[in-house]
Amino acid sequence: MDYKKAFVEYDIDDPQYFPDIIELNIVSGGVHLYGYLLSPDKRIKGPYPTVITSHGFPGYTTNNDLELALMRMGCVVIHMNHRGAWGSEGNYLFTNLKDDLVAVAKWAHNAAIADQYNIDVNNIFLVGHSMGGQTVLNAAKDLPFIKGIAAMAAYDIGAAFRYKMEKDLFLMIETEGQCLKMQSASEVFENALIYQQELSVLNRYEDLLTKNVLFVEASYDTIAPPDKMLKPLADKLEEAGGKIMYEKIASNHSFIGQRMKLTQIVGKWIQSVVEY
């Protein structure tokens, strides 16, 4: 595996080797989640390390560029839309996010599915941005087989309440969340209020101690300020000797002007953890 291939496409296409995109329909909590699976060029031999992505709130900042780059590098990539988001069934609630991700990861780890899509079950990674960063960190405790977790500009609902940012959170739900399927903005906010401690990434400290974890800070992030939402957990894990990597990118919350640098960081980290 070579992370530099994330930026390279094959010059001559041969249909028998084509990479592929496959629509997915996975059940979580009794409802259907919709998404897709990217399968790499077959000139790259499998089984393939596999990356499962988790989108932010509500997901306007897409990670399609990163997903396609990781596919070119030789990864299977699974993109699923959470309950109530972007066509998936059910209602959006913060407490559903972790359960959705766990359902998708267990689906990918299933022997029959792994065989069908040439997934290397010993090298499955979770990669999330913003609220998806919180989600991948929270899912670690229920997925002992996960090889690594990458949290990019991770949001932390627990920190939002600790640092009196709840008005900003409600405004985000009320305005940006209009594209989501939910009973009301108040219900989604109340879900965050009631379960803030359970959702807080700081409470995942012990679950992450033995995991390979990548933190990517957006240094000019005003939505998920890293000193409040990302760095406290990273510092705690580093002090305890956790297997973490902490990278900084001089960008805003979406990394919008530094996407290739973000891709390089994530790809290089996956390569270092996979070790082949």
Backbone bond lengths (Angstrom), bond angles and torsions (degrees), N, CA, C in turn:
res aa  C-N    CA-C-N  psi(-1)  N-CA   C-N-CA  omega(-1)  CA-C   N-CA-C  phi
1 M - - - 1.468 - - 1.522 109.18 -
2 D 1.347 115.40 135.78 1.459 120.92 -178.39 1.525 108.34 -136.28
3 Y 1.337 117.15 115.26 1.459 120.84 -176.54 1.531 112.02 -62.43
4 K 1.339 117.56 -22.89 1.466 120.16 179.72 1.521 112.23 -65.55
5 K 1.338 116.83 -22.50 1.461 120.36 178.26 1.530 112.15 -70.15
6 A 1.338 116.41 -11.13 1.462 119.99 176.16 1.523 111.29 -60.60
7 F 1.322 116.49 -22.37 1.463 121.20 -176.32 1.530 112.47 -108.31
8 V 1.341 117.52 13.42 1.465 121.49 -174.95 1.530 110.19 -126.87
9 E 1.342 115.64 135.36 1.464 120.67 173.67 1.525 109.28 -112.89
10 Y 1.312 116.26 150.46 1.467 119.89 178.48 1.531 109.59 -66.68
11 D 1.327 116.54 137.60 1.468 121.95 -177.96 1.520 112.44 -71.20
12 I 1.331 117.49 -39.23 1.462 121.91 -175.49 1.525 108.74 -114.50
13 D 1.325 115.46 120.70 1.458 119.88 -179.25 1.523 110.70 -90.00
14 D 1.300 115.48 135.05 1.456 122.60 175.06 1.525 106.57 -126.89
15 P 1.321 118.50 119.02 1.468 120.86 -174.49 1.523 115.00 -50.56
16 Q 1.331 118.02 -30.85 1.468 118.55 -178.34 1.528 111.98 -70.68
17 Y 1.339 116.37 -16.17 1.459 120.01 -178.58 1.529 113.37 -107.59
18 F 1.317 117.78 -5.53 1.468 121.12 -172.97 1.532 113.06 -47.04
19 P 1.328 117.11 137.33 1.466 118.67 163.75 1.521 108.67 -64.90
20 D 1.320 116.30 168.05 1.463 117.95 -173.50 1.519 110.64 -144.71
21 I 1.317 115.29 155.30 1.457 122.60 171.52 1.521 107.61 -122.97
22 I 1.320 116.38 127.87 1.465 122.52 -172.51 1.526 108.63 -125.47
23 E 1.322 116.55 128.03 1.464 119.82 179.65 1.526 110.14 -70.61
24 L 1.329 116.08 144.16 1.458 121.44 -178.35 1.525 110.99 -125.24
25 N 1.306 114.91 151.30 1.457 123.81 177.77 1.526 105.76 -143.70
26 I 1.326 116.77 102.68 1.464 122.03 -174.78 1.528 108.99 -120.30
27 V 1.314 117.57 136.73 1.461 122.01 -177.52 1.526 110.59 -89.11
28 S 1.329 115.30 131.99 1.466 122.42 174.03 1.520 108.16 -138.41
29 G 1.315 116.56 125.84 1.460 119.68 179.58 1.514 113.40 60.05
30 G 1.334 116.65 29.66 1.455 120.78 177.17 1.516 115.08 82.33
31 V 1.342 117.51 4.74 1.465 120.25 178.36 1.528 109.32 -125.47
32 H 1.318 115.55 164.77 1.463 121.12 -174.94 1.524 111.00 -94.50
33 L 1.331 115.63 128.19 1.452 122.83 171.92 1.523 107.67 -100.70
34 Y 1.312 116.45 136.15 1.456 120.86 -177.93 1.525 110.36 -113.46
35 G 1.318 115.12 144.24 1.451 120.21 -179.90 1.511 110.49 -174.98
36 Y 1.322 115.86 -152.24 1.461 120.23 -177.87 1.515 110.86 -151.04
37 L 1.322 114.76 162.03 1.459 123.25 175.54 1.520 108.12 -121.95
38 L 1.323 116.41 131.17 1.462 122.68 175.17 1.519 108.44 -101.73
39 S 1.324 116.18 128.70 1.462 121.79 179.75 1.524 108.58 -116.10
40 P 1.328 118.92 131.69 1.469 120.96 -172.66 1.524 114.12 -73.49
41 D 1.324 115.66 169.29 1.458 123.93 175.84 1.529 109.09 -53.87
42 K 1.334 116.76 133.85 1.462 120.75 -173.02 1.525 113.26 -75.22
43 R 1.343 116.47 -4.25 1.459 118.29 171.25 1.528 110.40 -72.83
44 I 1.321 116.06 -15.61 1.463 121.82 170.24 1.523 106.71 -89.62
45 K 1.296 117.40 122.63 1.457 121.12 -173.90 1.533 111.60 -81.43
46 G 1.324 115.97 136.30 1.456 121.84 176.01 1.514 111.07 -90.39
47 P 1.333 117.56 -177.04 1.460 125.26 3.50 1.532 111.94 -69.91
48 Y 1.339 115.12 155.00 1.451 121.35 -170.21 1.534 112.74 -103.47
49 P 1.329 117.03 137.15 1.470 118.68 166.12 1.523 108.14 -54.01
50 T 1.310 117.04 145.98 1.465 120.32 -172.78 1.529 110.57 -127.34
51 V 1.322 114.94 133.35 1.460 122.09 -179.17 1.522 108.98 -115.00
52 I 1.335 116.31 126.36 1.461 122.06 175.50 1.521 107.07 -108.62
53 T 1.337 116.84 122.66 1.457 120.02 -176.31 1.526 111.08 -100.45
54 S 1.327 114.91 152.15 1.467 122.12 177.25 1.522 108.11 -128.84
55 H 1.343 116.05 120.88 1.465 120.09 -174.76 1.523 111.52 -81.27
56 G 1.327 114.49 163.99 1.458 120.98 -178.77 1.514 112.62 -83.76
57 F 1.339 114.74 -165.65 1.472 121.21 -179.62 1.521 109.45 -101.48
58 P 1.310 118.05 119.25 1.460 126.63 -11.88 1.524 112.40 -85.78
59 G 1.362 115.78 -7.17 1.454 119.99 179.87 1.516 113.43 123.96
60 Y 1.341 117.15 22.45 1.470 119.75 177.11 1.524 111.02 -63.97
61 T 1.337 115.74 -36.83 1.461 119.19 173.93 1.521 107.51 -79.77
62 T 1.305 116.65 102.79 1.456 119.71 -178.63 1.523 110.51 -85.61
63 N 1.311 114.76 157.63 1.460 121.23 176.40 1.523 110.83 -115.70
64 N 1.344 115.92 26.84 1.463 120.07 -179.46 1.525 111.76 -60.11
65 D 1.329 116.61 -37.54 1.465 119.53 179.68 1.519 111.20 -63.44
66 L 1.327 116.31 -43.36 1.461 121.30 177.68 1.524 110.71 -64.86
67 E 1.323 116.51 -42.08 1.468 120.74 -179.82 1.529 111.38 -61.21
68 L 1.323 116.83 -46.11 1.460 120.44 -179.90 1.527 111.16 -65.94
69 A 1.328 116.94 -36.20 1.463 120.51 177.99 1.524 110.75 -65.05
70 L 1.327 117.31 -42.30 1.461 120.69 178.91 1.525 111.02 -66.85
71 M 1.342 116.82 -33.46 1.467 120.18 174.42 1.533 110.38 -63.53
72 R 1.345 117.27 -44.66 1.468 120.30 178.62 1.529 111.16 -61.86
73 M 1.315 115.89 -30.92 1.459 121.62 179.74 1.532 111.80 -71.90
74 G 1.342 116.52 -20.70 1.461 120.12 178.55 1.510 114.73 118.05
75 C 1.335 116.95 22.19 1.466 121.26 178.87 1.527 110.47 -106.38
76 V 1.326 116.19 144.38 1.454 121.00 159.88 1.526 106.14 -75.47
77 V 1.320 117.03 135.33 1.467 121.00 179.84 1.524 108.79 -124.57
78 I 1.339 115.63 129.79 1.461 121.61 179.90 1.527 109.00 -114.44
79 H 1.307 115.80 121.01 1.465 122.55 178.57 1.524 107.95 -115.62
80 M 1.325 116.41 117.93 1.457 120.67 177.02 1.521 109.17 -123.97
81 N 1.319 115.68 142.23 1.462 121.14 176.06 1.529 109.16 -91.39
82 H 1.322 115.56 130.51 1.463 120.69 -176.76 1.531 111.29 -66.04
83 R 1.314 114.76 162.96 1.464 121.64 179.05 1.534 111.40 -49.72
84 G 1.325 115.29 129.84 1.459 120.35 177.67 1.511 114.66 79.73
85 A 1.344 117.65 2.71 1.468 120.99 -176.52 1.521 110.61 -118.67
86 W 1.314 115.54 131.51 1.462 122.61 169.29 1.541 113.72 52.51
87 G 1.333 114.04 44.49 1.458 119.92 173.51 1.510 115.55 97.40
88 S 1.330 118.13 -16.11 1.463 119.58 177.18 1.528 109.86 -69.38
89 E 1.328 115.08 148.58 1.464 120.33 -177.22 1.527 111.41 -72.44
90 G 1.329 115.44 172.36 1.450 121.34 175.98 1.519 112.65 85.20
91 N 1.322 115.56 177.76 1.462 121.87 178.51 1.519 110.37 -103.90
92 Y 1.316 115.00 145.64 1.461 120.68 -179.82 1.528 110.10 -77.44
93 L 1.323 115.35 126.81 1.467 122.99 170.38 1.521 107.72 -144.45
94 F 1.315 117.29 145.67 1.467 119.97 -178.46 1.528 112.01 -61.94
95 T 1.316 116.88 -34.10 1.461 119.71 -179.00 1.524 112.65 -72.06
96 N 1.350 117.68 -13.76 1.462 119.92 176.81 1.521 112.43 -81.84
97 L 1.322 117.72 -19.26 1.460 121.01 -170.44 1.526 111.84 -62.04
98 K 1.325 116.35 -49.51 1.457 120.03 -179.25 1.521 111.04 -62.39
99 D 1.330 116.88 -42.34 1.466 120.37 -179.07 1.529 111.04 -63.03
100 D 1.329 116.86 -38.91 1.467 120.30 177.41 1.523 110.64 -61.87
101 L 1.317 116.40 -46.80 1.466 120.56 -178.09 1.523 111.14 -64.82
102 V 1.319 116.93 -40.58 1.466 120.71 178.06 1.532 110.15 -61.97
103 A 1.335 117.30 -42.22 1.467 121.07 179.58 1.529 110.98 -61.61
104 V 1.324 116.87 -41.99 1.469 120.80 -179.31 1.529 110.69 -68.68
105 A 1.335 116.41 -42.13 1.472 120.02 -179.65 1.531 111.01 -64.61
106 K 1.320 117.20 -41.08 1.466 119.86 178.37 1.522 110.84 -67.41
107 W 1.318 116.96 -34.80 1.468 120.67 175.12 1.529 109.92 -61.08
108 A 1.327 117.43 -46.39 1.464 121.39 -178.84 1.519 112.09 -66.76
109 H 1.330 117.19 -30.10 1.466 122.45 -176.98 1.523 111.74 -82.23
110 N 1.326 117.01 -13.91 1.457 121.21 179.00 1.528 110.13 -61.22
111 A 1.322 117.24 135.57 1.465 121.57 -173.13 1.524 112.71 -58.25
112 A 1.332 117.69 -41.33 1.461 120.36 -178.38 1.519 111.41 -67.18
113 I 1.327 116.59 -41.69 1.469 120.86 178.56 1.517 110.12 -67.51
114 A 1.331 116.45 -43.27 1.464 120.70 179.80 1.525 110.92 -59.64
115 D 1.322 116.00 -39.94 1.463 120.01 178.65 1.536 111.34 -68.07
116 Q 1.316 116.07 -39.37 1.464 120.83 -178.71 1.524 112.21 -63.65
117 Y 1.341 116.35 -40.18 1.462 120.33 -175.12 1.530 113.17 -108.56
118 N 1.323 116.42 10.68 1.466 122.01 176.82 1.534 111.65 58.46
119 I 1.321 115.86 45.48 1.459 123.10 -178.89 1.526 110.16 -87.93
120 D 1.303 116.73 132.38 1.464 121.98 173.41 1.525 107.74 -84.10
121 V 1.337 116.66 102.71 1.465 120.47 -174.23 1.532 112.81 -68.43
122 N 1.330 117.14 -12.71 1.459 120.48 177.39 1.524 112.69 -89.21
123 N 1.316 116.08 -3.27 1.471 120.24 -178.86 1.525 110.18 -138.13
124 I 1.335 115.15 65.90 1.465 121.79 176.16 1.527 108.29 -106.39
125 F 1.332 115.72 130.18 1.457 122.57 -176.27 1.534 110.46 -119.62
126 L 1.334 115.46 149.11 1.457 122.47 172.36 1.523 108.12 -110.78
127 V 1.326 117.15 130.10 1.461 122.09 -179.81 1.518 108.41 -131.43
128 G 1.338 117.40 121.78 1.454 120.33 -177.35 1.513 112.87 -136.84
129 H 1.326 115.65 147.19 1.454 122.50 177.77 1.524 110.35 -114.57
130 S 1.334 116.79 136.65 1.457 123.22 175.08 1.533 111.08 60.65
131 M 1.347 118.49 -118.55 1.464 119.31 176.69 1.522 109.94 -62.97
132 G 1.333 116.29 -28.22 1.461 120.05 174.42 1.512 112.12 -67.21
133 G 1.334 117.31 -29.20 1.460 120.56 174.19 1.520 111.26 -65.22
134 Q 1.328 116.33 -42.87 1.466 119.97 173.63 1.525 110.21 -60.20
135 T 1.315 116.40 -42.05 1.467 121.15 -176.31 1.520 111.84 -63.60
136 V 1.336 118.00 -45.98 1.465 118.95 -178.33 1.527 111.26 -66.61
137 L 1.325 117.50 -34.18 1.465 119.98 177.37 1.526 111.08 -69.12
138 N 1.325 116.67 -38.47 1.463 120.27 179.69 1.525 112.59 -70.96
139 A 1.330 117.07 -27.88 1.465 120.15 -176.85 1.524 112.73 -75.65
140 A 1.322 117.86 -16.44 1.472 121.42 -173.11 1.524 113.03 -55.69
141 K 1.324 117.04 -38.87 1.468 119.87 -174.33 1.527 112.79 -67.30
142 D 1.326 117.20 -22.03 1.466 120.65 -178.30 1.522 112.99 -100.67
143 L 1.344 117.21 1.45 1.463 120.89 -175.17 1.531 110.14 -132.88
144 P 1.333 117.22 76.05 1.466 119.92 -176.79 1.524 113.79 -63.43
145 F 1.337 118.16 -20.35 1.462 120.94 -176.92 1.531 113.51 -83.58
146 I 1.315 118.39 -6.76 1.466 121.23 -177.53 1.528 110.30 -66.44
147 K 1.340 116.35 132.87 1.459 121.48 -177.39 1.523 112.35 -82.35
148 G 1.342 117.27 -34.91 1.449 119.69 -178.03 1.516 112.31 -161.65
149 I 1.336 115.17 158.39 1.459 122.14 -177.03 1.520 108.37 -134.01
150 A 1.334 116.74 128.35 1.461 121.65 177.03 1.524 109.25 -117.35
151 A 1.334 116.15 121.51 1.459 122.18 179.81 1.522 108.46 -113.83
152 M 1.328 116.27 116.36 1.459 122.09 -175.84 1.532 109.42 -109.69
153 A 1.347 115.86 119.45 1.470 120.96 -178.75 1.527 110.37 48.12
154 A 1.320 115.70 47.77 1.464 121.03 -173.13 1.526 112.02 -63.64
155 Y 1.318 115.44 133.96 1.465 122.00 171.47 1.524 107.84 -85.00
156 D 1.332 116.71 151.33 1.468 121.05 177.30 1.522 108.44 -135.86
157 I 1.323 116.23 107.09 1.467 120.55 -179.00 1.523 111.22 -60.45
158 G 1.335 117.01 -37.33 1.459 119.29 177.30 1.514 111.69 -58.92
159 A 1.330 117.04 -43.33 1.466 121.45 179.29 1.522 111.31 -67.22
160 A 1.329 116.88 -34.47 1.464 120.21 179.36 1.529 110.70 -58.14
161 F 1.328 116.79 -39.04 1.465 120.21 178.29 1.529 111.49 -79.54
162 R 1.327 117.19 -37.03 1.470 119.93 178.81 1.520 111.76 -61.42
163 Y 1.329 116.51 -37.02 1.463 121.19 -175.74 1.530 112.38 -102.61
164 K 1.328 116.72 20.88 1.464 122.77 173.69 1.528 112.65 57.52
165 M 1.330 116.01 42.20 1.462 121.54 178.64 1.526 111.35 -104.68
166 E 1.331 116.35 18.55 1.463 119.35 -173.82 1.534 113.00 -66.15
167 K 1.352 117.09 -29.72 1.470 118.95 177.44 1.525 110.52 -65.31
168 D 1.330 115.83 -40.18 1.467 119.65 176.78 1.525 110.93 -64.10
169 L 1.330 116.23 -38.79 1.456 120.55 178.89 1.521 110.53 -63.49
170 F 1.325 117.16 -45.29 1.464 119.86 -179.67 1.525 111.06 -64.31
171 L 1.336 116.48 -40.88 1.460 119.93 178.88 1.528 110.61 -63.12
172 M 1.319 116.80 -39.29 1.463 120.91 177.81 1.529 110.35 -62.14
173 I 1.327 116.50 -44.15 1.468 120.76 179.36 1.524 110.13 -63.20
174 E 1.333 116.59 -44.09 1.460 122.12 -174.49 1.526 112.60 -69.98
175 T 1.324 117.74 -35.30 1.465 120.80 -175.36 1.530 111.74 -97.76
176 E 1.325 117.53 -62.84 1.458 120.92 -177.60 1.525 111.67 -66.69
177 G 1.324 116.23 -27.09 1.461 120.04 -176.54 1.511 115.25 -81.00
178 Q 1.326 117.22 4.91 1.469 119.22 -178.32 1.523 112.91 -62.92
179 C 1.332 116.92 -22.08 1.473 119.79 179.66 1.524 111.90 -83.11
180 L 1.332 117.66 -5.93 1.455 121.14 -177.75 1.522 111.17 -90.53
181 K 1.326 115.64 155.99 1.457 120.55 173.12 1.525 107.47 -90.88
182 M 1.340 116.13 113.12 1.462 121.08 179.93 1.522 108.91 -152.88
183 Q 1.315 115.65 157.38 1.458 119.61 179.12 1.522 110.80 -63.83
184 S 1.330 115.23 -46.84 1.463 121.27 178.05 1.520 108.77 -168.02
185 A 1.325 115.87 160.33 1.459 120.30 175.80 1.522 110.13 -62.96
186 S 1.315 116.38 -34.47 1.472 120.26 -179.75 1.521 111.60 -64.48
187 E 1.334 117.28 -39.31 1.461 120.39 179.18 1.528 110.76 -64.71
188 V 1.339 116.90 -42.30 1.458 120.68 -179.69 1.529 110.22 -66.89
189 F 1.347 116.68 -40.40 1.465 119.53 177.44 1.520 111.06 -65.01
190 E 1.324 117.29 -42.15 1.465 120.92 179.05 1.528 110.82 -62.06
191 N 1.324 116.84 -36.13 1.463 121.55 176.03 1.524 110.14 -59.85
192 A 1.337 116.23 -42.07 1.469 120.52 177.23 1.517 111.12 -66.62
193 L 1.320 117.34 -42.55 1.460 122.30 -178.89 1.524 111.49 -61.78
194 I 1.320 116.62 -47.22 1.468 121.18 -176.62 1.532 111.61 -68.42
195 Y 1.321 116.70 -38.69 1.462 120.72 -172.49 1.534 112.90 -107.79
196 Q 1.326 117.57 23.26 1.459 120.85 -175.67 1.520 112.69 -58.90
197 Q 1.326 117.81 -38.04 1.461 119.82 -179.62 1.520 111.68 -71.33
198 E 1.310 116.39 -40.22 1.465 120.50 177.96 1.526 111.39 -65.26
199 L 1.331 116.53 -33.76 1.457 121.31 -178.00 1.520 113.14 -83.34
200 S 1.314 117.72 -19.24 1.459 121.42 -175.50 1.527 111.49 -62.54
201 V 1.331 116.51 129.52 1.462 119.78 -177.61 1.529 111.83 -67.98
202 L 1.326 117.86 -24.11 1.474 119.90 178.48 1.519 111.74 -60.19
203 N 1.324 116.29 -28.29 1.462 120.31 179.39 1.520 113.14 -76.41
204 R 1.332 117.45 -3.94 1.463 121.64 177.29 1.523 111.62 -95.63
205 Y 1.315 117.04 9.03 1.459 122.52 -175.54 1.532 112.46 -52.06
206 E 1.324 117.78 -53.89 1.469 121.12 -177.08 1.533 111.38 -67.38
207 D 1.334 117.48 -34.21 1.470 120.94 -179.86 1.520 111.90 -67.49
208 L 1.320 117.19 -24.57 1.467 121.80 -174.48 1.521 113.53 -98.99
209 L 1.307 117.37 -6.07 1.467 120.70 -174.67 1.525 113.00 -58.58
210 T 1.315 117.55 -34.82 1.468 120.64 -176.95 1.528 112.56 -101.09
211 K 1.335 117.28 5.01 1.465 121.45 -177.46 1.536 110.81 -94.89
212 N 1.325 115.36 154.05 1.464 120.98 167.56 1.527 106.98 -80.40
213 V 1.327 116.55 119.16 1.462 120.25 -174.91 1.526 110.09 -128.45
214 L 1.314 115.61 130.76 1.456 122.73 173.60 1.521 108.77 -110.98
215 F 1.332 116.44 125.98 1.457 122.41 172.41 1.524 107.79 -109.88
216 V 1.336 116.70 130.33 1.464 120.59 175.47 1.523 108.10 -120.25
217 E 1.307 115.21 115.16 1.461 122.19 -178.79 1.520 110.22 -90.56
218 A 1.327 116.39 136.53 1.462 122.30 166.23 1.523 106.00 -97.76
219 S 1.311 116.53 105.69 1.468 121.15 -167.08 1.527 114.25 -63.97
220 Y 1.347 117.40 -22.57 1.466 121.11 179.75 1.528 111.24 -108.67
221 D 1.305 115.53 29.64 1.462 123.01 -177.27 1.524 110.34 -77.87
222 T 1.326 116.86 116.85 1.466 121.19 176.26 1.522 111.99 -101.67
223 I 1.325 117.54 -11.18 1.469 121.56 178.84 1.520 110.61 -84.52
224 A 1.334 116.46 -46.35 1.467 122.28 176.21 1.531 107.25 -124.94
225 P 1.334 117.70 75.85 1.474 120.15 -175.88 1.527 110.82 -54.07
226 P 1.335 117.78 121.84 1.467 119.68 -172.91 1.524 114.06 -62.42
227 D 1.323 118.28 -31.50 1.468 119.82 -179.71 1.518 111.66 -67.74
228 K 1.331 117.37 -20.26 1.462 122.07 179.25 1.530 112.74 -102.66
229 M 1.331 117.64 -31.15 1.462 120.00 -168.14 1.517 115.36 -115.71
230 L 1.310 119.37 -21.20 1.465 121.21 -175.44 1.527 111.72 -117.72
231 K 1.324 114.84 -48.06 1.454 119.42 -170.95 1.540 113.85 -68.77
232 P 1.339 120.36 -35.62 1.473 118.70 179.94 1.524 113.08 -55.96
233 L 1.328 117.88 -43.55 1.461 120.58 178.66 1.519 110.53 -68.89
234 A 1.332 116.85 -43.75 1.468 120.64 179.78 1.531 110.92 -59.89
235 D 1.327 116.67 -43.78 1.467 120.60 179.77 1.523 111.05 -63.03
236 K 1.311 115.95 -41.66 1.466 120.41 -179.22 1.526 110.94 -64.29
237 L 1.315 116.28 -41.94 1.465 120.39 178.73 1.529 111.27 -68.39
238 E 1.318 116.64 -39.47 1.462 120.13 179.96 1.521 111.35 -64.72
239 E 1.321 116.83 -41.57 1.467 121.50 178.67 1.521 111.61 -62.06
240 A 1.324 116.66 -30.95 1.471 121.27 -178.57 1.527 112.04 -90.54
241 G 1.335 117.12 3.41 1.462 119.82 178.35 1.506 113.91 82.00
242 G 1.330 117.61 25.22 1.460 121.01 178.57 1.515 112.27 -67.90
243 K 1.336 116.57 161.27 1.469 122.31 -177.37 1.530 109.25 -89.44
244 I 1.333 115.53 72.02 1.455 118.97 -174.78 1.523 112.12 -115.07
245 M 1.314 114.65 156.45 1.462 122.77 169.26 1.520 105.95 -127.89
246 Y 1.324 116.85 133.04 1.463 121.26 -179.29 1.513 108.78 -122.30
247 E 1.341 116.19 119.29 1.456 121.75 -178.47 1.529 109.72 -120.76
248 K 1.331 115.59 147.43 1.453 121.79 178.15 1.528 109.98 -117.85
249 I 1.322 115.75 137.45 1.449 121.47 174.47 1.528 107.83 -125.38
250 A 1.318 116.91 129.40 1.464 122.05 -179.17 1.520 108.92 -76.22
251 S 1.329 116.18 80.57 1.460 121.05 -176.01 1.525 109.26 -152.18
252 N 1.333 115.24 176.53 1.459 119.74 175.13 1.533 109.98 -90.15
253 H 1.302 116.48 -169.82 1.462 121.88 -170.55 1.525 113.62 -57.85
254 S 1.326 117.17 -34.36 1.461 121.06 -175.45 1.525 113.60 -88.28
255 F 1.322 117.81 -6.22 1.475 122.30 -173.71 1.529 110.54 55.99
256 I 1.332 117.03 29.44 1.453 120.65 -166.51 1.531 113.10 -62.39
257 G 1.327 117.91 -30.36 1.454 119.43 179.46 1.514 114.32 -98.14
258 Q 1.339 116.03 3.95 1.463 120.32 -175.14 1.532 111.38 -134.83
259 R 1.327 116.55 38.02 1.455 119.65 -174.72 1.528 112.69 -69.11
260 M 1.327 117.71 -35.21 1.463 119.24 179.60 1.527 110.93 -69.74
261 K 1.325 115.89 -36.17 1.466 119.09 176.13 1.524 110.11 -65.45
262 L 1.332 116.52 -41.53 1.463 120.70 177.16 1.522 110.60 -60.18
263 T 1.325 116.37 -44.39 1.464 121.30 178.88 1.519 111.05 -60.99
264 Q 1.315 116.69 -43.08 1.463 121.02 179.90 1.525 110.88 -61.99
265 I 1.314 117.02 -43.01 1.471 121.25 -179.13 1.527 110.66 -63.86
266 V 1.337 116.69 -49.12 1.465 120.39 -177.68 1.532 110.45 -66.77
267 G 1.328 116.70 -44.15 1.463 120.01 -179.38 1.513 112.59 -63.55
268 K 1.315 116.90 -43.77 1.472 121.34 -179.90 1.520 110.74 -64.42
269 W 1.331 116.18 -39.03 1.477 120.25 178.67 1.525 110.98 -65.33
270 I 1.342 117.65 -44.85 1.463 120.55 178.50 1.530 109.85 -59.86
271 Q 1.321 116.91 -44.44 1.455 120.31 178.15 1.524 111.44 -58.09
272 S 1.322 117.15 -41.94 1.472 120.64 -177.95 1.514 112.52 -67.54
273 V 1.329 116.32 -31.04 1.476 120.38 -179.31 1.531 111.14 -81.63
274 V 1.332 116.04 -38.21 1.472 120.07 -178.69 1.517 111.06 -68.02
275 E 1.308 117.27 -43.06 1.493 123.35 176.65 1.513 112.38 66.08
276 Y 1.332 119.13 37.57 1.465 121.02 167.87 1.524 109.52 -156.20
